[in-house]
Amino acid sequence: MSSSAPSDVALIRAEIRRRKRRDLWFGALGVLALALALLTVVTLFINMLIDGWARLTPEFFTSFPSRRAGQAGILSAWVGSLLVMLVTASVAVPLGVAAGIWLEEYAPKHWLTDIIEININNLAGVPSIIYGLLALGLFVYTFGLGQSIRTAGLTLALLILPMIIVATREAIRGIPQSIREGAYALGATRWQMVRHHILPYSMPGIFTGVIIGMARAIGETAPIITIGALTFIAFLPPAPLVGTPPFVNFEWLSAPFTVMPIQIFNWTSRPEAAFQQNAAAASVILVAMTLMMNGLAIWLRYRLRKNLKW
Amino acid sequence: MSPSSSSPAVSERLARKASRHISERIIEATLFAAAAVSIFVTVAIVFILVRESVAFFQQVPVVDFLSDTQWTPLFDDAHFGILVLLSGTAVSSTVALAVAIPIGTTIAIFLSEFASQRTRETAKPILELLAGMPTVVFGYFALMFVTPLLQELMPELPGFNLLSAGLVMGIMIVPIVSSIAEDAMRAVPMALREGSYAMGATRLQTAFYVVLPAAVSGIGAAYILGIARAVGETMILAIAAGMQPKLTFDPREPAATITAFIVQVALGDLPHGSIGYQTIFAAGLTLMLFTLLFNILGFWLQRKYRERY
C-alpha cells in the first residue's frame, strides 16, 4: 500500500495538470470567440471604409441621389432620417416614459397590469417587419396617412416603445423607497412626488434607453420598405421652420421621403459597382452614427453606475 | 353646514385640495392611457394581419397554403405554398444558430466564469455595439465581403446564397445569446461555485457541471430569443440570399424567406386589396404565429426548469 502512494500522488498531479490545461484551453477558446465577434465588426467597418472612401466627400452629403453614381449623394436621405427621428422621438419618448411611470408607480396589483406587462415583453420580440405590415394596413390604408414622414415616424415609434418603457422602468426601480416616503411625509401628492423626485433621478437612465432606442430606429430598414417608401427622392421635404409667422410649418409631415438605410439598400441592389461604392460610403456614415449613439449611451450608463450611490 | 364654510381660509385650502385630487386623477388616467397603447398596438397587429389573411384565405384554401410546394403568388399560374418560404427561413435560421449558439454560449461562459472584472466590463459594451449595428449594413457585408470570401473556398457558390446570409446573421445574433445567457449564469449564487471549488473542481468543471445546469432555463430563453430573432430577420436575407422563392434545404442555394418575400412585394407597386397585397399579410401572420410559438415555448421553459435559490 505504502509503496504505491508516490505513484498515486504522481497520477493525481498529472490529472490536476491535465484539468488545468483544459481550463486554459477553454479560456483561450473564449478569447477566440470574443475576438471573432470583434473582428467581424472591425472587418466590416474597414471593408466599407475601403470601398466607400473615394465617395466620402463633402459633395456626397449635399447632393441628391442621381442616376449617375458619381454625382449621387445622401442629402435627401440624411434629412429624411433626421425628420423621421424627430417624429419618432416626439411620439415614443412621452408615451414610453408615461407608460413606464404608470407601471412602476401607479399600477395596482391587478390582472390588467399583468396583461400590460406580458404584452410589452411580447411586443419587444415581434419582428420589425410585422410593424411594417401594421403600418401598411393601419396608417397607410386605414388612417390614410400615406407613405409619408409621419407614417414612418409613427411606425418606428411603436417599434422602440417597448425599449423605452423597459428602460424607464429599470431607471425608476433603482430609486430607493425612502425617497418616495420622504416626499409623501412632506405632503406631496403622488404626481408631485413623481414629478419632483422620481423623474429627475431616473432621467439619465431614461435618456440612455432613449438613445439606444433611437440608434435602433435610425438603422431600421424593413418596416420602412414595407410601408412602400422605396422611391427615388431627389428633393427635400418642406422646411419645418420658416421665416414668416407662425414660423413652424407642418407640411413636411405628409411629405414623401427617403432615409439612410433605404438609400443604402437601394444602392446595394444595383448591379453597377459604382453604386456599391455609394452604398459603402453611406453605410460608413450610418454605422458611425449608430456607433456614436450607442457609445454615448454606454458611456452615460457607466458614468451613472459610478456616480450614483444611494 | 360644516366649519369650513364659515372660515374662508380653511375652505380655500379644502377647495385647493379637491382640485388637487382631480388633477391627480387626470394625470393618472393619462399615464394609464399611455400604458394601454401597448395593448392597442398588439390588438391592431392581430386585427390587421387577421383581416387581410381572412380575405386571402377566402381565395386560397388553407390546405393549398400548407401543402403546395410552389410559391408563385404574382404569376398568372399562381401557387401559394408557404412551405417554400418556410424552407428558406428554416435553412437560414439553422445556419445562423449553428454560428450563434456555440459562439454565444462560449462567450457567455468565458465572461461569466473565466474573465476578470475588467475584461468583462470592456467586452460587454463592445458586444452591445455589435448588436446595435443596422442590419442593412450586415446585408451589404454578407453580399460584398462574405460571399466572395466563401466563393474562394467553394467556387460553384452562387452570388446570392443562404449560407453567407446565415453566417452573418449568426454573428449578429451572438451578442443577444451571449448577454442573456451570461446574465442567467451570473445569477447563479456564488455558494454553488464555492462548493464546487471546495470539492477540488476546476473552473471548467464548475462551469459545465454546476453553473450551466443551474442556469439552464435562462440559457434556453437566450437560445429561443436568438431563434426568434433569426426567424424575423429581414434585410440581411433580402440583400444577400436573393429573393427567388425556392423549396430547398441546401444552404448553398439562393432562396427567399418569409421576411424577404414581404420586402420583395413591398418593393413593387401592388394595388391595395389585390391578392398579392393580401399575400404579404398571410405570410406576416405565419411569421407572427411562429414568433408567438417561440415566446410561449420560452416562457414555458423558464417556468419548468427554473431553479430557485
Interface residues (C-beta under 8 A of the other chain):
Chain A: R19 K20 R22 D23 F26 G27 L29 G30 V31 A33 L34 L36 A37 L38 T40 V41 T43 L44 N47 M48 D51 P94 L95 G96 A98 A99 I101 W102 L103 Y106 A107 I115 I116 N119 I120 N122 L123 G125 V126 P127 S128 I129 I130 Y131 G132 L133 L134 L136 G137 L138 Y141 T142 L158 L161 P162 I165 T189 R190 W191 I212 A215 R216 I218 G219 E220 T221 A222 I225 T226 I227 G228 L230 P261 I264 F265 T268 S269 Q276 A279 A280 S283 L286 V287 T290 L291 M293 N294 G295 I298 Y302
Chain B: R20 S23 E24 I27 E28 T30 L31 F32 A34 A35 A36 V37 S38 I39 V41 T42 A44 I45 I48 L49 R51 E52 I103 T106 I107 I109 F110 L111 F114 A115 A123 P125 I126 L127 E128 L129 L130 G132 M133 P134 T135 V136 V137 F138 G139 Y140 F141 L143 M144 F145 I171 V174 P175 T202 R203 L204 Q205 A207 L225 A228 V231 G232 E233 T234 M235 A238 I239 T259 I262 V263 A266 L267 D269 H272 I280 F281 G284 L287 M288 T291 L292 F294 N295
